């Protein structure tokens, strides 16, 4: 079973139609048997991203409310959340300094690395980071994490 660690830039594509949405939705279909993991910070970032698009007029109030509601249901039913504790915070600080990442991107990568270490340590397949953020993807590759960018799929 493949585990995907999905950052906010990619997860938004599940709820808002844009480049890469079809690929992401197909990849995360329950029938694929994959596991989707997110950082706790993603829940805040995603609600913010949807709301900001609504306020900017890119989404209607109905579409935004639907996207937020669908995400909250998925969060309760499907997604496995990686909590943000001291070990992740310490790793995120190192990553922010080493790769000049934005704060939440450093948290995303630190969370992905923690999950990946646990998976590999348990004899499972390495985790794949799914992100549309070029800086985050480059840092993840430098840290030895496999990356998928949904923007590469029409």
Secondary structure, 3 states (H helix, E strand, C coil): CCEEEECHHHHHHHHCCCCCHHHHHHHCCHHHCCEEEEEHHHHHHHHHHHHHHHHCCCCCHHHHHHHHHHHHHHHHHCCEEECCCHHHHHHHHHHHHHHCCCHHHHHHHHHHHHHHHHHHHCCCCCCEEECCCHHHHHHHHHCCCEEECHHHCC
